[in-house]
């Protein structure tokens, strides 16, 4: 019997069975044959939902799915290639991603013919494309209960980043394969699934903050410009300035008072990046510094902080938060060298006067210049140099 005539959940269960068999035997030809004998069609949403369930039910870890996700796609590739892509207006986030993918594939094809340093440098800009997915699209998908992409695709993004940074000649063919594979996964699985799951209002949220992260190679179109519910209630001649900016609001602090606008300016001007996480591990604030070490955008607000980190480090984040909550630790610190910068990262448990855990403060700072300071620079000498 053709399983496509059965209920969606039965179809999904059979897909899961095939993938579990694939992980056990790694016999792709056998699994692919079984798939073709049972299915006349399968769409991207069914594949995405199947992988999501495997992770949520603990049948496979995100790491296991990541390891063989290229093989998963190969099993379903013929069916996925038959899917038509939805036509979108320039300016829509998916339209922008697709335009970047076209350029990425052109670069991959050119580099397969001849490795040219300048084109390799140009290709490395694809990391902006990945960072935007991780900080704009993935958080909104998580809010509708779809966290698979942020766990699996982010890990693949990091593989590409590592190969780009390592610049090993022997890994170059694999790098091009991974980029090409990620384009296929986005175009045939991620984007169609996201378009089905998200409302127009949620796509507006995805778009909000894209400029802060940046784009790879292109400038997005401007035709897609939907009106938000908030804008409907604002008259054409009314100010769109937030209420906190229109009315001076003085906040009493433990050692003084500050105007709300001045407080916001201070947090933005500090030479460190700040993120605040509440007791539920949700990001509730980040300082929008002009030169942030790691990108942040409005899509991160409300996101579980664990999902703001690559999958390979999420278990460490959880251990830190657990230690803060049970009181065994109050701080954690890390440092790394990144693109010629020396980055210092600190986590602090936020506790009230009674010692109750209220959240976590993350502070990130580029200390490259500080580490290189020598001698003395006194206040009295400042006038001599300016």
HUGI-V209492 format. One record per pair of residues at least 24 apart in sequence whose C-alpha atoms are under 10 Angstrom apart, sorted by the first residue. I is the first residue (numbers start at 1). J is the second residue. D is the distance in whole Angstrom. If there is no record, write none. Layout:
I_J_D, I_J_D
//
This chain:
1_37_10, 1_38_8, 1_39_10, 2_37_8, 2_38_6, 2_39_6, 2_40_8, 3_35_10, 3_37_9, 3_38_6, 3_39_6, 3_40_8, 3_41_10, 4_38_8, 4_39_6, 4_40_7, 4_41_7, 4_42_8, 5_39_9, 5_40_10, 8_46_8, 9_46_9, 9_50_9, 11_38_10, 11_39_9, 11_42_9, 11_46_9, 11_50_9, 12_42_10, 12_46_7, 12_47_8, 12_49_8, 12_50_6, 12_51_10, 12_53_9, 13_50_8, 13_53_10, 13_54_10, 14_38_9, 14_50_9, 15_39_10, 15_42_10, 15_46_9, 15_47_8, 15_50_7, 15_51_9, 16_47_9, 16_49_10, 16_50_6, 16_51_8, 16_53_8, 16_54_7, 16_59_9, 17_50_10, 17_54_10, 18_72_10, 18_75_10, 19_50_9, 19_51_9, 19_54_9, 19_60_10, 19_65_9, 19_68_9, 19_69_10, 19_71_9, 19_72_7, 19_75_9, 20_54_9, 20_59_8, 20_60_8, 20_65_10, 22_68_9, 22_71_9, 22_72_8, 22_75_10, 23_60_9, 23_64_8, 23_65_9, 23_67_10, 23_68_7, 23_71_10, 23_72_10, 26_68_9, 26_71_9, 27_71_10, 28_71_7, 28_72_9, 28_74_8, 28_75_7, 29_74_10, 29_75_8, 30_75_10, 31_72_10, 31_75_7, 32_72_9, 32_74_8, 32_75_5, 32_76_8, 32_77_10, 33_75_9, 34_75_10, 35_75_8, 35_76_8, 36_75_9, 36_76_9, 36_78_10, 36_79_9, 39_79_9, 40_79_8, 41_76_10, 41_78_10, 41_79_6, 41_80_9, 41_82_9, 41_83_10, 42_76_8, 42_78_10, 42_79_6, 42_80_7, 42_82_10, 42_83_9, 43_76_9, 43_79_8, 43_80_7, 43_82_9, 43_83_8, 43_188_9, 43_189_8, 43_192_9, 43_193_9, 44_76_9, 44_79_9, 44_80_7, 44_83_9, 44_185_9, 44_187_10, 44_188_6, 44_189_5, 44_190_8, 44_191_9, 44_192_7, 44_193_6, 44_194_10, 45_188_10, 45_189_7, 45_190_8, 45_191_10, 45_192_7, 45_193_5, 45_194_9, 45_195_10, 45_196_8, 45_197_9, 46_189_9, 46_193_9, 47_72_9, 47_73_9, 47_76_9, 47_80_10, 47_189_8, 47_190_10, 47_193_9, 48_146_9, 48_148_8, 48_149_8, 48_189_7, 48_190_8, 48_192_10, 48_193_7, 48_194_10, 49_146_8, 49_148_8, 49_193_9, 50_148_10, 51_148_7, 51_149_9, 51_152_10, 52_145_9, 52_146_7, 52_147_7, 52_148_5, 52_149_8, 52_151_10, 52_152_10, 53_146_10, 53_148_9, 54_148_10, 55_147_10, 55_148_8, 55_151_9, 55_152_10, 56_147_9, 56_148_9, 61_151_10, 61_152_10, 62_148_8, 62_149_10, 62_150_10, 62_151_6, 62_152_6, 62_153_10, 62_155_9, 62_311_8, 62_312_10, 63_151_8, 63_152_7, 63_155_8, 63_311_8, 63_312_8, 64_152_9, 65_148_10, 65_151_9, 65_152_7, 65_153_10, 66_149_10, 66_151_8, 66_152_5, 66_153_7, 66_154_9, 66_155_7, 66_156_7, 66_311_10, 67_152_9, 67_155_9, 67_156_9, 69_152_8, 69_153_9, 69_156_9, 69_181_10, 69_185_9, 70_156_10, 70_178_9, 70_181_7, 70_182_9, 70_184_10, 70_185_9, 73_181_9, 73_184_9, 73_185_7, 73_188_9, 73_189_9, 74_181_10, 77_184_9, 77_185_10, 77_188_9, 79_188_10, 80_184_9, 80_185_10, 80_187_9, 80_188_6, 80_189_8, 81_184_9, 81_187_10, 81_188_7, 82_188_9, 83_187_10, 83_188_7, 83_189_10, 83_192_9, 84_187_10, 84_188_9, 84_192_9, 85_187_8, 85_188_8, 85_191_9, 85_192_7, 86_191_9, 86_192_8, 86_195_9, 88_224_9, 89_221_8, 89_222_9, 89_223_6, 89_224_6, 89_225_9, 90_220_7, 90_221_5, 90_222_6, 90_223_6, 90_224_6, 90_225_9, 91_207_9, 91_219_9, 91_220_5, 91_221_4, 91_222_5, 91_223_6, 91_224_5, 91_225_7, 92_200_10, 92_203_8, 92_204_9, 92_206_9, 92_207_7, 92_220_8, 92_221_8, 92_222_8, 92_223_8, 92_224_6, 92_225_8, 92_226_10, 93_132_10, 93_133_10, 93_136_9, 93_137_9, 93_191_10, 93_203_7, 93_204_9, 93_206_7, 93_207_6, 93_208_10, 93_210_9, 93_220_8, 93_221_10, 93_224_9, 94_137_9, 94_186_10, 94_187_9, 94_191_7, 94_192_9, 94_194_9, 94_195_8, 94_203_9, 94_206_10, 94_207_9, 95_191_10, 95_220_8, 95_221_9, 95_224_10, 96_129_9, 96_207_10, 96_215_9, 96_216_10, 96_218_8, 96_219_8, 96_220_6, 96_221_8, 97_129_7, 97_130_10, 97_132_9, 97_133_9, 97_183_10, 97_186_9, 97_187_9, 97_191_9, 97_215_9, 97_216_9, 97_218_10, 97_220_9, 98_183_9, 98_186_9, 98_187_7, 98_191_9, 99_216_9, 99_217_9, 99_218_8, 99_219_10, 99_220_9, 100_126_8, 100_129_7, 100_183_10, 100_215_8, 100_216_6, 100_217_7, 100_218_7, 100_219_10, 100_220_10, 101_126_9, 101_129_9, 101_179_9, 101_180_9, 101_182_9, 101_183_6, 101_184_9, 101_186_9, 101_187_9, 101_216_9, 102_183_9, 103_216_9, 103_217_8, 103_218_9, 104_176_10, 104_179_8, 104_180_8, 104_183_8, 104_216_9, 104_217_9, 105_176_9, 105_179_8, 105_180_7, 105_183_8, 107_176_9, 108_173_10, 108_175_9, 108_176_6, 108_177_9, 108_179_8, 108_180_7, 109_176_9, 109_180_9, 111_172_10, 111_173_9, 111_176_8, 112_172_9, 112_173_8, 112_176_8, 112_177_10, 115_169_10, 115_172_9, 120_164_9, 120_167_10, 120_172_10, 121_164_9, 122_216_9, 122_217_8, 123_164_9, 123_176_10, 123_179_10, 123_216_9, 123_217_9, 124_160_9, 124_161_8, 124_163_10, 124_164_7, 124_165_9, 124_216_9, 125_164_10, 125_215_8, 125_216_5, 125_217_7, 126_157_10, 126_160_9, 126_161_9, 126_179_9, 126_215_8, 126_216_6, 126_217_8, 127_157_8, 127_158_9, 127_160_8, 127_161_7, 127_164_9, 127_215_9, 127_216_8, 128_213_7, 128_214_6, 128_215_6, 128_216_6, 128_217_9, 129_157_10, 129_213_9, 129_214_8, 129_215_6, 129_216_6, 129_217_9, 130_154_8, 130_156_10, 130_157_6, 130_158_9, 130_160_10, 130_161_9, 130_182_10, 130_215_10, 130_216_9, 131_157_9, 131_210_10, 131_213_7, 131_214_9, 131_215_9, 131_294_10, 131_295_8, 131_296_10, 132_206_9, 132_207_10, 132_209_9, 132_210_7, 132_211_9, 132_212_9, 132_213_6, 132_214_7, 132_215_8, 132_216_10, 132_295_9, 132_296_10, 132_297_9, 133_157_10, 133_206_9, 133_210_9, 133_213_10, 134_299_10, 134_300_10, 134_307_9, 134_308_8, 134_309_9, 134_310_9, 135_206_9, 135_209_9, 135_210_9, 135_213_8, 135_295_8, 135_296_7, 135_297_7, 135_298_9, 135_299_6, 135_300_6, 135_303_10, 135_307_10, 135_308_8, 136_203_10, 136_205_8, 136_206_5, 136_207_7, 136_208_8, 136_209_7, 136_210_7, 136_213_9, 136_296_9, 136_297_7, 136_298_8, 136_299_5, 136_300_8, 137_191_10, 137_194_8, 137_198_10, 137_202_9, 137_203_8, 137_205_9, 137_206_6, 137_207_8, 137_210_10, 137_299_8, 137_300_10, 138_194_9, 138_206_9, 138_299_9, 138_300_9, 138_303_10, 138_307_9, 138_308_10, 139_205_10, 139_206_8, 139_298_10, 139_299_6, 139_300_6, 139_301_9, 139_302_9, 139_303_6, 139_304_9, 139_307_8, 139_308_8, 140_194_9, 140_197_10, 140_198_8, 140_202_7, 140_203_8, 140_205_8, 140_206_7, 140_299_7, 140_300_9, 140_302_10, 140_303_9, 141_193_10, 141_194_7, 141_197_8, 141_198_8, 141_202_9, 141_206_9, 142_303_8, 142_304_9, 142_307_9, 143_198_10, 143_202_10, 143_302_9, 143_303_8, 143_304_10, 144_197_8, 144_198_8, 144_202_10, 145_197_10, 146_193_10, 146_194_9, 146_197_9, 147_307_9, 148_190_10, 149_185_10, 149_186_10, 149_189_10, 149_190_7, 150_307_7, 150_308_9, 150_309_9, 150_310_8, 150_311_8, 151_307_8, 151_309_10, 151_310_8, 151_311_6, 151_312_9, 151_314_10, 152_310_10, 152_311_8, 153_182_8, 153_185_9, 153_186_9, 153_190_9, 153_310_10, 153_311_9, 154_307_10, 154_309_9, 154_310_6, 154_311_7, 154_312_9, 155_310_6, 155_311_6, 155_312_7, 156_181_10, 156_182_8, 156_310_10, 156_311_10, 157_182_8, 157_310_9, 158_310_8, 158_311_9, 158_312_9, 165_339_9, 200_226_8, 200_227_10, 200_228_9, 201_226_9, 201_227_9, 201_228_7, 201_229_8, 202_228_10, 204_228_8, 205_298_8, 205_299_7, 206_297_10, 206_298_9, 206_299_7, 207_298_10, 207_299_9, 208_297_8, 208_298_7, 208_299_8, 209_296_8, 209_297_5, 209_298_6, 209_299_7, 209_300_10, 210_296_10, 210_297_7, 210_298_9, 210_299_9, 211_297_9, 212_288_9, 212_290_9, 212_295_8, 212_296_8, 212_297_7, 212_298_9, 213_294_9, 213_295_6, 213_296_7, 213_297_7, 214_295_9, 264_288_9, 265_289_10, 270_365_10, 271_364_9, 271_365_7, 271_366_8, 271_367_10, 272_344_10, 272_345_10, 272_362_10, 272_363_6, 272_364_6, 272_365_5, 272_366_8, 272_367_10, 273_345_9, 273_362_8, 273_363_6, 273_364_5, 273_365_6, 273_366_9, 274_346_10, 274_347_10, 274_361_7, 274_362_6, 274_363_5, 274_364_7, 274_365_9, 275_305_10, 275_347_10, 275_360_8, 275_361_6, 275_362_5, 275_363_7, 275_364_9, 276_301_10, 276_305_9, 276_347_10, 276_348_10, 276_350_9, 276_359_7, 276_360_6, 276_361_5, 276_362_6, 276_363_9, 277_301_9, 277_302_9, 277_303_9, 277_304_9, 277_305_7, 277_349_10, 277_350_9, 277_358_9, 277_359_5, 277_360_5, 277_361_6, 277_362_8, 278_302_9, 278_304_10, 278_305_9, 278_350_9, 278_357_9, 278_358_6, 278_359_4, 278_360_6, 278_361_9, 279_321_9, 279_325_8, 279_350_9, 279_357_7, 279_358_5, 279_359_5, 279_360_8, 280_304_8, 280_305_9, 280_358_9, 280_359_8, 280_360_10, 281_305_6, 281_306_8, 281_318_9, 281_321_8, 281_359_7, 281_360_8, 282_306_9, 282_307_10, 282_359_9, 282_360_10, 283_308_9, 283_359_10, 283_360_9, 283_361_10, 284_359_10, 285_361_10, 286_361_10, 286_362_9, 286_363_10, 287_363_10, 291_366_10, 292_364_9, 292_365_9, 292_366_9, 293_338_10, 293_341_9, 293_343_8, 293_364_7, 293_365_7, 293_366_7, 294_364_8, 294_365_10, 305_360_10, 317_347_10, 320_347_8, 320_348_10, 320_349_9, 320_360_10, 321_347_9, 321_348_10, 321_349_8, 321_359_9, 321_360_8, 323_349_9, 324_348_8, 324_349_6, 324_350_9, 324_351_9, 324_357_7, 324_358_10, 324_359_9, 324_360_8, 325_349_8, 325_350_10, 325_351_10, 325_356_9, 325_357_6, 325_358_9, 325_359_9, 325_360_10, 326_357_9, 327_351_10, 327_355_9, 327_356_9, 327_357_8, 330_357_10, 330_360_9, 331_360_9, 331_361_9, 331_362_10, 332_362_10, 333_362_10, 333_363_9, 333_364_10, 334_364_10, 335_364_9, 335_365_10, 335_366_10, 335_367_10, 336_366_10, 337_366_10, 337_368_9, 338_366_10, 340_368_8, 341_365_10, 341_366_7, 341_367_8, 341_368_6, 341_369_9, 342_366_6, 342_367_6, 342_368_5, 342_369_9, 342_370_10, 342_371_8, 343_367_6, 343_368_7, 344_368_9
//
